[in-house]
Amino acid sequence: MRIANLSGRLALIVDGKAVDVEQASDGSFPADPQAVYERWEEFHAWVATADLPEGVTFRPADLGSPAPAPRQTLAVGLNYRDHASESGFAVPEGLPPVFTKFVTSISGPVSEVKLPEGGNTDWEVELVAVIGRRAEAVREQDAWAHVAGLAVGQDISERVSQLAGPAPQFSLGKSFPGFTPIGPWLVTPDEFDDPDDLELSCAINGEEVQKSRTRDLIFSVPALIAELSAVLPLLPGDVVFTGTPAGVGLGRDPQRFLAVGDELVSTIEGIGELRQTFTA
């Protein structure tokens, strides 16, 4: 199953076309894309038996984030060994660093992003998991049952702001407007042969700059949910950015950052792509 946020309304993506959920369910489920996670199991059961109408064509630019207003967005750093190495850090022995990306930075899969003045803006393609059932002290082997689905994410990062001051400002440096694109839709785990082994990559103006597989995560999606839910409850609709592999601009020699006019395309196997262009 694929669910999307189409012009602010919850939609199912069926054979490449969009079915409006509120209309197809005769109002049983509201149009608000974020609200569906509170009734995820009920919604999943309805989709399995619903006689859905023919969908309509749509433009990718009309898609928003499938989780546009999470109560919590948790992002994990240094969760690939090669990225920890290029960043100059040892591989974390326990849970890697965790920070947040503030909700006002969330956008859809196709967007224009304004580059902050005087900054060094970097790219980080990531697998994103959205929670579908409250997770509290969840065992790793039970964690997938708490995941509504997976999406592509970009943890766009302004490195000057992120690393300035007596202590790093990770959350602020990663939360400028448009710095958290998610999409193009949410894909349920049962759609994948192996949701723990997906190829992810990103390219700038057609040049591939990152490529890896999620099997190389130090902490897999289930392991992250187990570790995080041991500390705080994960709520329906919460978003978890799982970390980025090597290839970011900060880790290059010479360093490289995004420039006005650049197009960043981020892709994950079996899900789809994000497409951001950068403006002054």
HUWOBEL-V901543 format. One record per backbone hydrogen bond with DSSP energy under -1.0 kcal/mol. CO is the residue of the C=O (numbers start at 1). NH is the residue of the N-H. Records with the same first field share a line. If there is no record, write none. Layout:
BEGIN
CO=NH ; NH
END
This chain:
BEGIN
1=188
2=13
3=186
4=11
5=64
6=9
9=6
10=21
11=4
12=19
14=17
17=14
18=56
19=12
20=24
21=25
22=27
23=26
25=28
31=10
34=37
35=38
36=39
37=40
39=43
40=44
41=45
42=46
43=47
44=48
46=49 ; 50
50=52
56=18
59=62
60=63
62=7
72=239
74=241
75=99
79=218
80=84
81=85
82=86
83=87
84=89
85=88
97=77
99=75
102=105
103=106
105=180
107=182
109=275
111=277
113=279
116=119
120=159
121=258
122=157
124=155
126=153
127=242
128=151
129=240
130=148 ; 149
131=237
135=234
139=142
140=143
143=146
144=147
146=132 ; 133
149=130
150=187
151=128
152=183
153=126
154=156
157=122
158=162
159=163
162=169
169=173
172=175
173=158
176=179
179=156
180=107
181=154
183=152
186=3
187=150
188=191
189=192
194=197
198=214
199=269
200=212
201=267
202=209 ; 210
203=265
204=207
207=204
210=202
212=200
213=216
214=217
220=224
221=225
222=226
223=227
224=228
225=229
228=231 ; 232
229=137
234=135
235=238
238=131
239=74
240=129
241=76
249=252 ; 256
259=262
262=278
263=205
264=276
265=203
266=274
267=201
268=271 ; 272
272=268
274=266
275=111
276=264
277=113
278=261
279=115
END
